[in-house]
Every structure is written in structure tokens, then in C-alpha cells.
Amino acid sequence: MPIKAKDLRLYLVMGSQDCLDRDPVAVLQAAISGGITCFQFREKHSARNLRETVELGHSLRALCRTHRIPFLVNDRVDLALILDADGVHLGQDDLPVPEAKRILPPSCVIGVSARSIPEARQAQQEGADYIGIGPMFATTSKPDAKQPIGPEALAEIRQALGDFPIVGIGGITVDNMAAVRQAGADGIAVISAITRADSPEQAAQQLRQCSR
């Protein structure tokens, strides 16, 4: 399924490790009720083995399919195929886009993380469908996150790429998301702003309202 800029408006990235003691399926359901427009399954640094990860992935995939929310898998092309995902999101150290395209069905969406104009241009030229720019701000959701590049860098990448779909990610909250949108992002991607909130549904609602 092709991804559109509007699909990136409120993009939730989540795995069981992000949900504290809550059921990830319940957290995703609440987030969908709150208005997320895209979901990425990112199961990293959790206690689940591969069998359990696949089982959880199937449950989350079914929920997204019911609500017609794009379901993407972080990093792993093999898991995306197993789960019949709508696409994958690849980092700079993951499988290159041309290789992923050889394995995945033509309909699969491929997103790529970038933090500079050269990285973003390469992803665009290789056939990525959208680019995740960040980290925008400091974040504790990803232990391996790099130094923030800020909305200023996103604005430069936006100018270089034209109207290519871009989502900002990393440390984004209701209080700072306006700067990311004003820099030219089509949407924002969040983890803890929803998964660690007292009410994931209300948190998603607030983020969605502020992203208008």
C-alpha cells in the first residue's frame, strides 16, 4: 500500500518494552482510538523470544488491519514478511533499500531513518517511500539514540527533498511538536509520549489535535 503524507501525521512506534506493565495490544487499541495514523512494531530489548514476538506481532497486525492503520515493522525484513506487514522502517545500519526491495513485495512501504541531507537524498534516490528525520530532541525511549539534530536540520532536509514525505522523530511531545511541524515535517513519530502516558488514548488525542 502506498504511504501518503497524511498517514504520517501521528505515527506510533512501539514494542512491549515501551508499555511498562500494560498489554501492548490494549495500548495500541487506545492509541488507535485516540487518532494515530500509522504504527511501527519495534520489539527491541524486551524479554520476549522470537515465537512470542511473532505472536504479539500477529495480534497488533490484526488490530491495525481492522482499523485500516498502516502496520510497519522496524528493521527486520524477515519479520515484516512473516507478519504480512504493510512495510518496514530501516535504519542506516540495516539492510539497504535496494536489497529490501528485492525481498519484499512491490506493494511494501519502505521508510528510512536519516539525520543529514546526504543520507536523506540517498534514501530518496534508492526508492524509499518516506524518511524519518531525527532525533529531533533528546530521548530516553531509545538507549542507542544519537545526539539530537533539532528541527533546524529537518528544515534543511525538507528544502533539499522538496515535497517528499518526511516524519520527525525523537523526544517529541505536545510542548515541542509545533517546531517540528513548522520545520516542514508531514507528521510526528512518538513512543513514550503515548505509551508512557497515564491514558494513551487521551495522549494520542491531544497530539492529534495539536498536529492540525
C-alpha positions as CSV (number, residue, x, y, z in Angstrom):
1,M,0.0,0.0,0.0
2,P,1.5,3.4,-0.9
3,I,2.0,5.7,2.0
4,K,0.8,9.3,1.9
5,A,1.9,12.3,3.8
6,K,-1.4,12.2,5.8
7,D,-0.6,8.7,7.0
8,L,2.5,10.1,8.8
9,R,0.5,12.7,10.8
10,L,0.6,10.8,14.1
11,Y,2.9,7.8,13.9
12,L,3.2,5.5,16.9
13,V,6.4,3.4,17.3
14,M,6.0,0.7,19.9
15,G,7.0,-2.7,21.3
16,S,6.2,-4.4,24.5
17,Q,9.3,-2.9,26.2
18,D,7.7,0.5,25.9
19,C,4.4,-0.4,27.6
20,L,5.6,-0.8,31.2
21,D,3.3,-3.5,32.6
22,R,0.4,-2.9,30.2
23,D,-0.8,-5.2,27.5
24,P,0.7,-3.8,24.2
25,V,-2.5,-4.8,22.3
26,A,-4.5,-2.7,24.7
27,V,-2.1,0.2,24.4
28,L,-2.3,0.1,20.6
29,Q,-6.1,-0.1,20.7
30,A,-6.2,3.0,22.9
31,A,-3.8,4.8,20.7
32,I,-5.9,4.0,17.6
33,S,-9.0,5.2,19.4
34,G,-7.0,8.4,20.2
35,G,-6.3,9.0,16.5
36,I,-2.9,7.6,15.5
37,T,-2.5,7.3,11.7
38,C,0.4,4.8,11.4
39,F,2.0,2.2,13.5
40,Q,5.5,0.7,13.6
41,F,6.2,-2.6,15.6
42,R,9.6,-2.1,17.2
43,E,10.3,-5.0,19.6
44,K,13.7,-4.4,20.9
45,H,15.5,-5.1,24.3
46,S,12.4,-6.9,25.5
47,A,12.1,-10.2,27.3
48,R,10.1,-11.9,24.5
49,N,11.6,-14.6,22.5
50,L,11.1,-14.8,18.7
51,R,8.0,-17.0,19.0
52,E,6.4,-14.6,21.4
53,T,7.4,-11.6,19.3
54,V,5.7,-13.2,16.2
55,E,2.6,-13.9,18.3
56,L,2.4,-10.3,19.5
57,G,3.1,-9.1,16.0
58,H,0.2,-11.0,14.6
59,S,-2.2,-9.5,17.2
60,L,-1.0,-6.0,16.6
61,R,-1.2,-6.5,12.8
62,A,-4.8,-7.8,13.1
63,L,-5.7,-4.7,15.1
64,C,-4.2,-2.3,12.6
65,R,-5.9,-4.2,9.7
66,T,-9.3,-3.9,11.4
67,H,-8.8,-0.1,11.7
68,R,-7.0,0.4,8.4
69,I,-3.9,1.7,10.0
70,P,-0.6,1.1,8.1
71,F,1.4,-1.6,10.0
72,L,5.2,-1.4,9.6
73,V,8.0,-3.4,11.2
74,N,11.2,-1.9,12.5
75,D,14.5,-3.1,10.9
76,R,13.6,-6.7,10.2
77,V,12.5,-7.6,6.7
78,D,12.1,-11.2,7.6
79,L,9.6,-10.3,10.4
80,A,7.7,-8.0,8.1
81,L,7.2,-10.9,5.6
82,I,6.1,-13.3,8.4
83,L,3.6,-10.7,9.7
84,D,2.3,-9.7,6.3
85,A,3.2,-6.1,7.2
86,D,2.5,-3.1,5.0
87,G,6.1,-2.2,5.1
88,V,9.4,-1.8,7.1
89,H,11.4,1.0,8.5
90,L,15.1,0.7,8.1
91,G,18.0,2.4,9.9
92,Q,21.3,3.4,8.4
93,D,22.9,0.2,9.6
94,D,20.1,-2.1,8.4
95,L,19.5,-3.8,5.1
96,P,20.0,-1.3,2.2
97,V,16.8,-0.2,0.4
98,P,17.7,-1.9,-2.9
99,E,18.2,-5.2,-1.1
100,A,15.0,-4.9,0.8
101,K,13.1,-4.2,-2.4
102,R,14.4,-7.4,-3.9
103,I,12.9,-9.4,-1.0
104,L,9.7,-7.5,-0.2
105,P,6.5,-7.5,-2.3
106,P,6.3,-4.4,-4.6
107,S,3.4,-3.1,-2.5
108,C,5.5,-2.9,0.7
109,V,6.3,0.6,2.1
110,I,9.9,1.3,2.9
111,G,10.8,4.0,5.4
112,V,14.4,5.0,6.2
113,S,15.9,6.9,9.1
114,A,18.2,9.8,8.2
115,R,19.9,12.7,10.1
116,S,21.5,14.5,7.2
117,I,20.9,15.7,3.7
118,P,23.2,13.1,2.1
119,E,21.5,10.3,4.0
120,A,18.1,11.5,3.1
121,R,18.9,12.1,-0.6
122,Q,20.4,8.6,-0.8
123,A,17.2,7.0,0.7
124,Q,15.1,9.0,-1.7
125,Q,17.2,8.0,-4.7
126,E,17.2,4.4,-3.8
127,G,13.4,4.3,-3.7
128,A,12.4,4.8,0.0
129,D,8.7,5.9,0.4
130,Y,9.3,8.2,3.3
131,I,12.1,9.3,5.6
132,G,12.2,9.6,9.4
133,I,14.3,12.5,10.5
134,G,15.8,12.7,13.9
135,P,16.3,12.6,16.7
136,M,14.6,16.0,17.0
137,F,15.2,16.3,20.7
138,A,16.8,14.2,23.5
139,T,15.0,11.0,24.1
140,T,15.2,8.1,26.6
141,S,13.0,5.8,24.6
142,K,15.9,4.5,22.5
143,P,19.0,3.7,24.5
144,D,21.1,3.8,21.3
145,A,19.7,7.2,20.1
146,K,22.2,9.6,18.7
147,Q,22.6,13.3,19.5
148,P,19.6,15.4,18.6
149,I,19.8,17.3,15.3
150,G,16.8,19.6,16.0
151,P,14.0,21.0,13.8
152,E,16.6,23.2,12.1
153,A,18.2,20.2,10.4
154,L,14.8,18.9,9.4
155,A,14.0,22.2,7.7
156,E,17.2,21.9,5.7
157,I,16.4,18.4,4.7
158,R,12.9,19.5,3.7
159,Q,14.3,22.2,1.5
160,A,16.6,19.6,-0.2
161,L,14.0,17.0,-0.7
162,G,11.0,19.1,-1.9
163,D,7.6,17.6,-1.1
164,F,8.9,14.1,-0.3
165,P,7.1,12.5,2.8
166,I,9.0,13.3,6.0
167,V,8.2,12.4,9.6
168,G,10.1,13.9,12.6
169,I,11.0,11.5,15.5
170,G,12.8,11.6,18.8
171,G,11.8,13.3,22.0
172,I,8.7,14.9,20.6
173,T,5.9,16.0,22.9
174,V,2.9,18.2,22.8
175,D,5.1,21.1,24.1
176,N,7.7,20.9,21.3
177,M,5.9,19.3,18.3
178,A,4.9,22.7,16.8
179,A,8.5,23.4,16.0
180,V,8.8,20.1,14.1
181,R,5.7,20.7,12.0
182,Q,6.8,24.2,11.3
183,A,10.1,22.9,10.1
184,G,8.3,21.0,7.4
185,A,7.5,17.6,8.8
186,D,4.4,15.9,7.4
187,G,3.9,14.4,10.8
188,I,5.5,13.3,14.1
189,A,6.5,9.8,15.3
190,V,6.4,9.2,19.0
191,I,7.0,6.4,21.5
192,S,6.8,7.4,25.2
193,A,4.6,10.4,24.6
194,I,1.8,7.8,24.1
195,T,3.0,4.6,25.6
196,R,4.1,6.0,29.0
197,A,1.1,8.4,29.3
198,D,-1.4,7.7,32.1
199,S,-4.0,7.5,29.3
200,P,-2.5,6.5,25.9
201,E,-5.9,7.4,24.3
202,Q,-6.0,10.9,25.7
203,A,-2.3,11.4,24.9
204,A,-2.9,10.4,21.3
205,Q,-6.0,12.7,21.1
206,Q,-4.0,15.6,22.4
207,L,-1.1,15.0,19.9
208,R,-3.6,14.6,17.1
209,Q,-5.4,17.9,17.9
210,C,-2.1,19.8,18.2
211,S,-0.9,18.4,14.8
212,R,-3.7,20.2,12.8
